[in-house]
Amino acid sequence: MSKTSFGTQVRALLLLAAVLATAAPSLAYAERLRELASVQGVRDNPIIGYGLMVGLDGTGDQTMQTPFTTQSLSNMLAQLGVTIPEGKNMQLKNVAAVMVTATLPPFVRPGQSIDVTVSSMGNAKSLRGGTLLMTPLKGADGQVYAIAQGNMVVGGAGASANGSKVQINQLSSGRIPNGALVERAVEAPVGGDGVFSLELNRSDFGTAQRAVEAINRQFGAGSADALDGRVIRVRAPDSASERVSFLARLESLEITPTQAPARVVINARTGSVVMNQAVRVNDCAVAHGNLSVVINTEPVISQPAPFSNGTTVAVPTSQISVNQGGGALQVVRGGASLADVVKGLNTLGANPQDLVSILQAMKSAGALRAELEII
């Protein structure tokens, strides 16, 4: 063989390998560090408050069954200088007791507005068209962090007449956009001592090591080190003005996370089954049959004879039948991809609820190479 023809074949093989490598789907993908981790201390804070909703169109709490609504209204009126005679039973229809919840985002400052969610806690029929009175929102430490007040937006609608009722969506809760003013800020110092920590969303030693390597390549050796499979310690700039740009560059780094472990998630209430691309099965044989019990009950009317002074009696008669479906032995072939696994399981012809039992049995038999998680 001449050198020219040999060189031509080598170049052709290299070109074919490059084309195949480009066309082959790659399971590895890169994500920004901000999708994989969060900065320790930079988080939301829930706040909650109790208030009154007024201006309802006769759909408020029934005060006889919700005495706390009347008590709250009396206390509020007393603070406004209105005295209610003792023993006076107030019949209210346009007032409802509500719980107000909100989330205080990080770095929010006094004077800024946040959204709030209002939910009825009594037996009000609808909060549509109501106005929330000034409600202090407190944190877990008992301090007031925001004040909520405003008109609520309800996404539902309903009507009732003569015992008939039609309702669309939920009428007992809604949101007030920008309905609360922040009164107190939550301090979230980042890198104040020259070091801050990144917390991975999912504990993984491989992903933590890859993140450390990417940070050290970008900012220099020794800039980061992993404390464990979740926390990464990063050295911050000494100047506070440089930390924002440093964090912006840090969050934009692209990291290729390690592949998630093979896992099958089963919802025991709905029968939903979800599995990731790492799930594999070995060759196995499965026999599955359905057992159904049908009970049919019909009333039989027994009429008395004429002039016998007897009464008509209804006697229920039940018929019970037990049906068992076929359970022929089916072979589930092992597969090297998720598509092969799905194809093998579909050969069983089982519904999702039956598939839950089959997967549990396959796991016990060692034929399912994945973790089972029941939610």
C-alpha positions in Angstrom: 0.0 0.0 0.0 1.4 3.4 -0.9 2.0 6.2 1.6 -0.5 8.3 -0.3 -3.4 5.9 0.0 -2.6 5.1 3.6 -2.6 8.8 4.5 -5.9 9.3 2.7 -7.5 6.5 4.7 -6.2 7.9 8.0 -7.6 11.3 7.2 -10.9 9.8 6.2 -11.1 7.8 9.4 -10.3 10.9 11.5 -12.9 12.9 9.6 -15.5 10.1 10.2 -14.7 10.0 13.9 -15.1 13.8 14.2 -18.5 13.7 12.4 -19.7 10.9 14.7 -18.5 12.7 17.8 -20.4 15.8 16.7 -23.6 13.9 15.8 -23.6 11.8 19.0 -25.9 13.2 21.7 -24.0 14.2 24.8 -25.4 13.7 28.2 -23.0 16.2 29.8 -24.3 19.7 30.0 -23.1 22.9 31.6 -25.1 25.1 34.0 -24.3 28.4 35.6 -23.2 28.2 39.1 -26.2 30.3 40.2 -28.5 27.5 39.2 -26.5 24.9 41.2 -25.7 26.8 44.4 -26.8 29.8 46.5 -24.8 32.2 48.7 -25.1 31.3 52.4 -27.1 34.0 54.2 -28.8 35.4 51.1 -32.3 34.0 51.4 -36.0 34.9 51.7 -37.7 35.4 55.1 -41.4 34.5 55.6 -43.6 36.9 57.6 -47.2 36.6 58.7 -50.0 38.6 60.3 -53.6 38.5 61.3 -56.1 41.1 60.1 -59.6 42.0 59.0 -61.1 42.3 55.6 -64.0 44.7 55.2 -66.3 45.9 52.4 -67.5 42.4 51.5 -70.9 42.2 49.8 -72.7 40.2 52.5 -70.2 37.3 52.2 -68.2 37.8 55.4 -67.9 35.6 58.5 -71.0 34.4 60.4 -70.1 36.1 63.7 -72.1 33.6 65.8 -69.8 30.8 64.6 -66.6 32.9 64.5 -66.4 34.9 67.7 -62.8 36.0 67.1 -64.0 38.2 64.2 -66.3 40.2 66.5 -63.6 40.3 69.2 -61.0 41.6 66.7 -63.4 44.2 65.3 -64.2 45.4 68.9 -60.6 45.8 69.8 -59.8 47.7 66.6 -62.8 50.1 67.1 -61.7 50.7 70.7 -58.3 51.8 69.4 -60.0 54.2 67.1 -62.1 55.6 69.9 -65.3 53.8 69.2 -66.9 52.1 72.2 -69.2 49.1 71.8 -71.8 48.7 74.6 -71.2 45.5 76.7 -73.5 42.6 75.8 -74.2 44.1 72.4 -74.3 41.3 69.8 -73.0 42.6 66.5 -74.4 40.9 63.5 -71.7 41.4 60.8 -71.9 40.3 57.2 -69.3 42.4 55.5 -66.2 41.6 57.7 -64.0 38.5 57.6 -60.9 37.5 59.7 -58.0 36.7 57.4 -54.4 35.6 57.7 -51.9 37.6 55.7 -48.6 36.0 54.5 -45.7 37.4 52.5 -42.0 36.7 51.7 -39.4 39.3 52.6 -36.7 39.1 49.8 -33.0 39.5 50.6 -31.5 43.0 50.6 -35.0 44.7 50.7 -35.0 48.1 52.3 -37.6 50.1 54.3 -40.1 51.8 52.1 -40.1 49.2 49.4 -43.3 47.3 48.5 -43.8 43.5 48.5 -46.8 41.4 47.5 -49.0 39.7 50.1 -51.4 36.8 50.1 -54.7 37.0 52.0 -56.6 33.9 53.1 -59.8 33.5 55.0 -59.6 31.7 58.3 -63.3 31.8 59.2 -66.4 30.8 57.2 -66.6 33.7 54.8 -68.2 32.7 51.5 -66.1 35.1 49.4 -63.4 37.8 49.9 -64.1 39.3 46.5 -64.2 43.1 46.5 -62.8 43.4 50.1 -60.3 45.8 51.5 -57.6 44.6 53.9 -57.2 46.9 56.9 -53.7 47.9 58.2 -52.1 44.6 59.3 -48.6 44.3 60.9 -46.6 41.4 59.5 -44.2 39.8 61.9 -41.2 37.4 61.5 -40.2 34.4 63.5 -38.5 36.7 66.1 -41.8 38.6 66.8 -40.6 41.8 65.2 -42.8 43.8 62.8 -41.1 43.9 59.4 -43.9 45.1 57.1 -47.4 46.7 57.2 -50.0 45.4 54.8 -53.2 47.2 53.6 -55.1 47.5 50.3 -57.7 46.1 47.9 -57.4 42.5 47.1 -57.6 40.8 43.7 -59.5 37.5 43.7 -59.2 35.3 40.6 -62.4 33.5 41.1 -66.1 34.1 40.6 -69.3 32.6 41.8 -73.1 32.9 42.2 -75.8 31.1 44.1 -79.6 31.1 44.1 -82.4 28.8 45.4 -79.9 26.3 46.6 -77.9 26.1 43.4 -74.3 27.3 43.3 -71.7 27.9 40.6 -68.1 28.7 41.5 -64.9 29.2 39.4 -61.6 29.0 41.2 -61.0 29.9 44.8 -63.0 32.8 46.4 -61.5 32.6 49.9 -58.0 33.7 49.1 -56.3 36.2 46.9 -53.3 38.5 46.5 -52.6 42.2 46.9 -49.9 43.4 44.5 -47.4 45.7 46.3 -49.8 45.4 49.3 -47.2 45.8 52.1 -44.6 48.4 52.9 -41.3 47.2 54.4 -40.6 48.8 57.8 -37.5 46.9 58.8 -34.6 45.4 56.8 -33.1 42.0 57.4 -29.3 42.3 57.3 -27.6 39.8 55.0 -23.8 40.4 55.2 -21.9 38.7 52.4 -18.2 38.3 52.7 -17.9 40.7 55.6 -15.0 38.7 57.1 -13.3 38.1 53.7 -14.9 34.7 53.2 -18.3 33.6 52.1 -19.9 30.2 51.5 -21.7 28.7 48.6 -24.3 26.0 49.3 -25.0 23.5 46.5 -28.7 22.8 46.0 -28.0 19.0 46.0 -25.2 17.4 48.0 -22.7 16.0 45.6 -19.0 15.6 46.1 -18.2 15.4 42.4 -20.1 18.7 41.6 -18.5 20.4 44.5 -15.0 19.4 43.3 -15.8 20.6 39.8 -17.0 23.9 41.1 -13.9 24.4 43.1 -11.7 23.7 40.1 -13.7 26.2 37.9 -13.4 28.9 40.6 -9.7 28.4 41.0 -9.1 28.5 37.2 -11.1 31.8 37.0 -9.8 33.6 40.1 -6.5 31.9 40.8 -5.3 29.0 42.8 -6.5 28.9 46.4 -9.6 31.1 45.8 -12.0 28.3 46.8 -12.0 24.9 48.6 -14.8 22.5 49.4 -15.6 21.8 53.1 -17.9 18.9 52.3 -20.2 17.7 49.5 -22.5 20.8 49.8 -20.5 23.8 51.2 -17.8 25.6 49.2 -15.7 28.3 50.9 -14.7 31.2 48.6 -12.4 34.0 49.5 -13.9 37.4 48.8 -12.2 40.7 47.8 -11.2 42.9 50.7 -13.0 45.9 49.2 -16.8 45.9 49.7 -17.3 47.7 46.3 -15.6 44.8 44.5 -17.7 42.0 46.1 -20.8 42.7 43.9 -18.8 42.4 40.6 -17.0 39.4 42.1 -20.2 37.6 42.9 -21.7 38.4 39.5 -18.7 36.8 37.8 -18.8 33.9 40.2 -22.5 33.1 39.5 -21.9 33.2 35.8 -19.3 30.4 35.8 -20.4 27.4 33.9 -20.1 24.1 35.8 -20.8 20.6 34.4 -22.5 18.7 37.3 -22.1 15.0 37.8 -24.9 12.8 36.6 -27.7 12.5 39.1 -28.1 9.0 40.7 -30.6 6.6 39.1 -33.9 7.3 40.8 -37.6 6.4 40.4 -40.0 8.7 42.1 -43.5 7.2 42.9 -46.5 9.3 44.0 -48.4 6.8 46.2 -51.6 9.0 46.1 -51.9 9.5 42.4 -49.9 6.5 41.0 -47.6 8.8 39.0 -44.2 7.3 38.2 -41.2 9.4 37.1 -37.7 8.1 36.4 -34.6 9.9 35.3 -32.3 8.9 32.4 -29.9 7.0 34.6 -32.4 4.2 35.4 -31.5 0.8 34.0 -33.1 -2.7 34.3 -31.7 -6.1 34.0 -33.3 -9.0 32.2 -36.2 -10.4 34.3 -39.5 -12.2 33.9 -42.7 -10.6 35.3 -46.2 -12.1 35.7 -48.9 -9.6 36.7 -52.6 -10.1 36.9 -55.6 -8.0 37.9 -58.1 -9.0 40.6 -61.4 -7.2 40.6 -64.4 -7.7 42.9 -67.8 -6.4 41.7 -70.8 -6.1 44.0 -74.2 -5.3 42.5 -77.0 -4.5 44.9 -80.6 -4.1 43.8 -83.7 -3.5 45.9 -86.5 -6.1 45.7 -89.9 -4.8 46.6 -92.2 -7.2 48.5 -95.9 -6.4 48.3 -98.3 -7.8 50.9 -101.4 -9.7 50.0 -104.7 -7.7 49.6 -106.5 -7.0 52.9 -103.7 -8.6 54.9 -102.8 -5.4 56.8 -99.2 -5.9 55.8 -96.7 -3.3 54.7 -94.5 -3.0 51.7 -90.9 -4.0 52.4 -87.8 -3.3 50.3 -85.2 -6.1 50.6 -81.8 -5.5 49.1 -80.3 -8.4 47.0 -76.6 -8.4 46.3 -74.7 -10.3 43.6 -70.9 -10.7 44.0 -68.5 -11.7 41.2 -64.7 -12.0 41.4 -62.8 -11.6 38.1 -59.1 -12.3 37.7 -57.2 -11.1 34.7 -54.6 -13.1 32.9 -51.1 -13.0 34.3 -48.9 -14.6 31.6 -45.2 -14.5 32.3 -43.6 -11.6 30.3 -39.9 -11.1 29.7 -38.6 -7.6 30.4 -35.3 -7.1 28.5 -32.6 -5.1 30.0 -31.7 -1.8 28.4 -28.8 0.6 28.2 -31.0 3.7 27.9 -34.2 5.1 29.3 -36.0 4.4 26.1 -35.2 0.7 26.4 -36.4 0.7 30.0 -39.8 2.3 29.0 -40.1 -0.1 26.0 -39.6 -3.1 28.3 -42.0 -1.9 30.9 -44.7 -1.2 28.3 -44.7 -4.8 27.2 -46.3 -5.7 30.5 -49.5 -3.7 29.6 -49.9 -2.5 33.2 -51.5 0.8 34.2 -49.5 3.3 36.3 -51.0 2.1 39.6 -50.0 -1.5 38.8 -46.6 -0.3 37.6 -45.8 0.9 41.2 -46.1 -2.6 42.5 -44.1 -4.1 39.6 -41.2 -1.6 40.2 -41.1 -2.4 43.9 -41.0 -6.1 43.2 -38.3 -5.6 40.5 -36.2 -3.6 43.0 -36.5 -6.4 45.6 -35.5 -9.0 43.0 -32.4 -6.9 42.0 -33.6 -6.3 38.5 -34.1 -2.5 38.9 -30.9 -0.5 39.1 -32.2 2.6 40.7 -33.4 4.1 44.0 -37.1 4.1 44.8 -38.5 7.2 46.4 -42.1 7.3 47.6 -43.6 10.8 47.9 
